[in-house]
Every structure is written in structure tokens, then in C-alpha cells.
Amino acid sequence: MTTPMIQKPKKNRLRTWIYVLLLIALYTWAFAGIEFGGFKETAWQITKAILNGIIYPDWSYVYHPEGEDLIRNLLTTVSIAFLGTFIAAVLCIPFTFLAAKNLNKFKPASSTGKFLLSFVRTFPELILALLFIKAVGPGSFAGVLAVGIHSIGMLGKLTSEAIENMDLGPTEALISSGANRIQTIWFAVVPQILPEFLNFVLYRFEVNVRAASVLGVVGAGGIGTPLIFALTGRSWDRVGIILLGIIVMVLLIDYISGAIRKRLV
């Protein structure tokens, strides 16, 4: 009776040490591949200049009656994220139902849907933005397409998994009462997944706001464009006000989106 009680903690301890050693080996291997050439001589000066720019930002850039300013660029960034999320929310619907295993008796169809969603998620927003800039030219439209196409994969994946985990009772009840496929989806599937779907859309909108803030660096519109110009010109007070604007925008959207999601769930 006492032997198993003694051996069990030893086995657990040995397994824990194996996991710890594997984790240490993984971190060692990862950091070994990073080439570190040390800090530049001007690193502290540049860091001090950036911090000074954040402490004493260029408040005159917040609003200009004529021309570009911080508020207009932030609104452009939010617009890119909103339109991209809206496009993704609409276009992901057919892929979502195609990828859900419990709605497709034909397994290759579900596998094809999952493959397409994974394929779309493969390309980051920056890569898609560079491709769309070549196709439609630089500007906000390329940013909208990049954010929208990339978001289709994530929204479709999350929603298809929500469909696979839903309660099949209402679906089976409608089928047994003679409802066709469209009626079953509309009255049994949609009411169950709609709150989760809206929750995913809001969460993806938060992510897309952050992504749209960076896309301007490659010419896809938004607040990233004046930010890269300010960094190139070493206008640290302009960099400071832009960074503060991005922080306020992200925090405000996170708060509003979080409040909406609490009501949905």
C-alpha cells in the first residue's frame, strides 16, 4: 500500500524536471540564434530624445483646420479597421459554414473550408498591404483590403469552432419536425452562435485597430504614415504626440468594445 504512494510523487517530480530541462533547452536554442552586436553609442541619446518628445509633445499637431493632423489620421486608422472588420465579418460566413464539421456530412468539404481559412491566415497584414499597394496603389484602400482579407481567416476559424461546439438538440429537433437545411441553420444554428460571432467581431476590431496603426509605415494609410515621417525626420515631439494619440485611441476602443462584449455574452 505504501510503495505506490512513494513512487507516484517521484514520477511526478521526474516528469516536472524533464519539462523544466526541455523548456530551458528550448529557450537556450532560441536565444542562441539571436545575433546581438551590442548597443549603439547614440542609443541613450535617441532614447532620451524619444522620452523627451513624449513628455513635451507637439500639441499643435493635434488639430489643424487645414491639412493633415493627429485627429484626422486617427479617424482614418479607425475607419480602416472598421471597414476591414466589416468586410471580413461578411465574407467569412460562407467559409464558416463550409468548415464546420457537424454541418457538412461530406468531410472533404469541411477539410477544404478549414484549409482555405488557414491559408488566408498565413499572410500577415503587412505582407498583404504590400501586395495590395502594388495592385491598387498606396492609400487607405490597400489597408482596408489587407486588414479585411487577413481577418477572414481568424473570424472564420473561431466561428466554425463555435458551431462545432454548439448544442445539437435544437438542430435535431427541427430536422425531425421536417425543417429543411436553410430553416435549420436560420432557426437553430444562427441564434446559438450569433452572440459569440459578434463577440469575435468586436475582438477582431480591437486587433485590427492596432494593425491599422502600423500599416501606414508601408504606405497603406492611417496614423503610421506621419509616424514614420516623424521618425525619419527625428521630430521627436511629433513622434511623442502620435504615440500618445495611438495609446488613447487603443485604450478608448478597448474600453468601449469590452463594455459591448459584456452585454453580449
Phi, psi and omega per residue, in radians:
M1 nan -0.612 -3.068
T2 -1.451 -0.446 -3.076
T3 -1.103 -0.843 3.098
P4 -1.060 -0.622 -3.138
M5 -1.125 -0.550 -3.131
I6 -1.422 -0.671 -3.071
Q7 -1.269 -0.556 -3.071
K8 -1.100 -0.833 3.082
P9 -1.077 -0.609 3.121
K10 -1.107 -0.722 3.119
K11 -1.130 -0.754 3.117
N12 -1.115 -0.676 3.134
R13 -1.156 -0.732 3.127
L14 -1.115 -0.740 3.115
R15 -1.105 -0.693 3.121
T16 -1.099 -0.761 3.133
W17 -1.145 -0.621 3.087
I18 -1.099 -0.781 3.115
Y19 -1.096 -0.708 3.137
V20 -1.121 -0.776 3.136
L21 -1.133 -0.693 3.091
L22 -1.122 -0.684 3.121
L23 -1.160 -0.727 3.094
I24 -1.108 -0.727 3.115
A25 -1.117 -0.668 3.125
L26 -1.133 -0.791 3.119
Y27 -1.138 -0.688 3.114
T28 -1.089 -0.775 3.120
W29 -1.111 -0.697 -3.121
A30 -1.172 -0.795 -3.124
F31 -1.271 -0.434 3.122
A32 -1.165 -0.460 -3.132
G33 -1.471 -0.057 3.141
I34 -1.604 2.154 3.101
E35 -1.532 2.070 -3.119
F36 -2.040 1.973 -3.106
G37 -1.717 0.198 -3.135
G38 1.545 3.028 3.135
F39 -1.525 2.578 3.062
K40 -1.247 2.793 -3.138
E41 -1.158 -0.497 -3.106
T42 -1.614 0.142 -3.059
A43 -1.074 -0.791 -3.113
W44 -1.172 -0.658 3.134
Q45 -1.128 -0.752 3.140
I46 -1.181 -0.734 3.110
T47 -1.065 -0.752 3.119
K48 -1.110 -0.672 3.128
A49 -1.169 -0.692 3.124
I50 -1.146 -0.788 3.111
L51 -1.098 -0.676 3.101
N52 -1.138 -0.630 3.095
G53 -1.176 -0.597 3.094
I54 -1.250 -0.665 3.135
I55 -1.247 -0.660 3.133
Y56 -2.115 1.262 -3.073
P57 -1.295 2.934 3.128
D58 -1.507 1.553 -3.099
W59 -1.175 -0.348 3.137
S60 -1.187 -0.296 -3.119
Y61 -1.469 -0.151 -3.079
V62 -1.059 -0.777 -3.122
Y63 -2.573 2.275 3.019
H64 -2.178 2.226 3.097
P65 -1.023 -0.549 3.138
E66 -2.188 2.297 3.107
G67 1.641 -3.076 -3.095
E68 -1.352 2.575 3.059
D69 -2.610 -3.118 -3.078
L70 -1.132 -0.782 -3.078
I71 -1.105 -0.766 -3.138
R72 -1.109 -0.735 -3.128
N73 -1.204 -0.630 3.075
L74 -1.162 -0.707 3.090
L75 -1.125 -0.638 3.072
T76 -1.107 -0.721 3.122
T77 -1.090 -0.795 3.112
V78 -1.120 -0.665 3.117
S79 -1.119 -0.723 3.099
I80 -1.060 -0.797 -3.138
A81 -1.135 -0.720 -3.100
F82 -1.169 -0.843 -3.130
L83 -1.152 -0.693 3.100
G84 -1.104 -0.723 3.107
T85 -1.156 -0.695 3.122
F86 -1.102 -0.775 3.108
I87 -1.056 -0.777 -3.131
A88 -1.141 -0.690 -3.128
A89 -1.107 -0.566 3.140
V90 -1.417 -0.825 -3.031
L91 -1.312 -0.351 -3.115
C92 -1.365 -0.256 -3.031
I93 -1.059 -0.884 3.135
P94 -1.109 -0.641 3.109
F95 -1.176 -0.566 3.135
T96 -1.106 -0.862 -3.128
F97 -1.233 -0.498 3.090
L98 -1.215 -0.633 -3.063
A99 -1.444 -0.314 -3.090
A100 -1.236 2.135 -3.070
K101 -1.188 -0.669 -3.055
N102 -1.324 -0.142 3.084
L103 -1.803 -0.136 -3.116
N104 -2.137 1.955 3.060
K105 -1.268 -0.415 3.134
F106 -1.532 1.784 -3.010
K107 -1.056 -0.677 3.114
P108 -1.032 -0.516 3.117
A109 -1.155 -0.763 3.110
S110 -1.128 -0.726 3.124
S111 -1.119 -0.659 3.104
T112 -1.133 -0.741 3.117
G113 -1.092 -0.750 3.116
K114 -1.143 -0.662 3.119
F115 -1.132 -0.735 3.133
L116 -1.113 -0.723 3.116
L117 -1.150 -0.670 3.097
S118 -1.198 -0.657 3.139
F119 -1.124 -0.729 3.137
V120 -1.155 -0.654 -3.131
R121 -1.253 -0.223 -3.073
T122 -1.137 -0.623 -3.012
F123 -1.596 2.143 3.079
P124 -1.173 2.849 -3.114
E125 -1.048 -0.647 -3.112
L126 -1.138 -0.706 3.113
I127 -1.143 -0.777 3.109
L128 -1.106 -0.664 3.124
A129 -1.092 -0.737 3.109
L130 -1.100 -0.688 3.118
L131 -1.165 -0.777 -3.115
F132 -1.249 -0.492 3.056
I133 -1.104 -0.683 3.076
K134 -1.178 -0.530 -3.078
A135 -1.476 -0.797 -3.037
V136 -2.017 -0.039 -3.134
G137 1.627 2.818 3.136
P138 -1.200 2.696 3.127
G139 2.356 -3.085 -3.047
S140 -1.170 -0.537 -3.110
F141 -1.078 -0.706 3.090
A142 -1.109 -0.660 3.096
G143 -1.144 -0.713 3.103
V144 -1.070 -0.795 -3.141
L145 -1.124 -0.710 -3.135
A146 -1.122 -0.831 3.141
V147 -1.135 -0.741 -3.094
G148 -1.150 -0.840 -3.100
I149 -1.115 -0.754 -3.132
H150 -1.137 -0.625 -3.086
S151 -1.269 -0.374 3.129
I152 -1.019 -0.761 -3.100
G153 -1.093 -0.792 -3.091
M154 -1.247 -0.783 3.127
L155 -1.098 -0.728 3.123
G156 -1.119 -0.704 -3.139
K157 -1.136 -0.861 -3.103
L158 -1.114 -0.731 -3.107
T159 -1.233 -0.676 3.100
S160 -1.112 -0.642 3.078
E161 -1.192 -0.599 3.071
A162 -1.139 -0.649 3.099
I163 -1.166 -0.707 -3.130
E164 -1.179 -0.449 -3.125
N165 -1.707 0.064 -3.087
M166 -1.334 2.937 3.109
D167 -1.327 2.164 -3.103
L168 -1.518 -0.014 -3.127
G169 -1.036 -0.921 3.118
P170 -1.049 -0.636 3.122
T171 -1.124 -0.806 3.140
E172 -1.155 -0.603 3.133
A173 -1.156 -0.734 3.134
L174 -1.193 -0.683 3.127
I175 -1.131 -0.729 -3.139
S176 -1.175 -0.424 3.120
S177 -1.546 0.042 3.049
G178 1.718 0.195 3.134
A179 -1.260 2.518 3.100
N180 -1.423 -3.099 -3.032
R181 -1.147 -0.748 -3.121
I182 -1.133 -0.761 3.111
Q183 -1.103 -0.672 3.128
T184 -1.107 -0.782 3.137
I185 -1.140 -0.747 -3.041
W186 -1.236 -0.686 -3.035
F187 -1.733 -0.264 -3.113
A188 -2.034 -0.699 -3.071
V189 -1.498 -0.888 -3.056
V190 -1.030 -0.828 -3.139
P191 -1.049 -0.508 -3.117
Q192 -1.364 -0.677 -3.028
I193 -1.675 -0.193 -3.064
L194 -1.038 -0.815 3.107
P195 -1.052 -0.727 3.114
E196 -1.170 -0.664 3.132
F197 -1.092 -0.793 3.101
L198 -1.119 -0.626 3.074
N199 -1.095 -0.758 3.100
F200 -1.115 -0.704 -3.129
V201 -1.108 -0.765 3.132
L202 -1.135 -0.732 3.117
Y203 -1.121 -0.701 3.134
R204 -1.175 -0.572 3.082
F205 -1.092 -0.718 3.083
E206 -1.040 -0.776 3.140
V207 -1.136 -0.702 -3.096
N208 -1.196 -0.520 3.068
V209 -1.077 -0.760 3.107
R210 -1.148 -0.716 3.138
A211 -1.141 -0.727 -3.135
A212 -1.145 -0.433 3.101
S213 -1.195 -0.381 -3.093
V214 -1.709 -0.463 -3.018
L215 -1.073 -0.477 3.122
G216 -1.103 -0.346 3.118
V217 -1.077 -0.588 3.136
V218 -1.727 0.110 3.066
G219 1.714 0.334 -3.107
A220 -1.746 0.453 3.052
G221 1.403 2.993 3.113
G222 1.656 -3.008 -3.042
I223 -1.252 -0.286 -3.138
G224 -1.150 -0.482 -3.123
T225 -1.150 -0.963 3.082
P226 -1.123 -0.459 3.127
L227 -1.164 -0.782 -3.138
I228 -1.202 -0.586 3.070
F229 -1.150 -0.713 3.131
A230 -1.173 -0.673 3.100
L231 -1.165 -0.727 3.128
T232 -1.110 -0.703 3.140
G233 -1.473 0.051 -3.134
R234 0.950 0.646 3.068
S235 -1.585 1.448 -2.964
W236 -1.212 -0.527 3.077
D237 -1.186 -0.590 3.051
R238 -1.222 -0.707 3.069
V239 -1.040 -0.719 -3.127
G240 -1.087 -0.794 -3.116
I241 -1.210 -0.573 3.108
I242 -1.198 -0.757 3.115
L243 -1.111 -0.722 3.084
L244 -1.096 -0.698 3.108
G245 -1.103 -0.728 3.120
I246 -1.116 -0.751 3.139
I247 -1.065 -0.816 -3.138
V248 -1.105 -0.747 -3.135
M249 -1.087 -0.816 -3.112
V250 -1.139 -0.777 3.139
L251 -1.114 -0.708 -3.140
L252 -1.140 -0.765 -3.137
I253 -1.189 -0.679 3.088
D254 -1.066 -0.711 -3.128
Y255 -1.165 -0.809 -3.126
I256 -1.145 -0.789 3.141
S257 -1.118 -0.697 3.115
G258 -1.121 -0.692 3.116
A259 -1.139 -0.685 3.110
I260 -1.168 -0.748 -3.108
R261 -1.147 -0.567 3.074
K262 -1.116 -0.585 3.106
R263 -1.305 -0.499 -3.108
L264 -1.371 -0.693 -3.051
V265 -1.467 nan nan
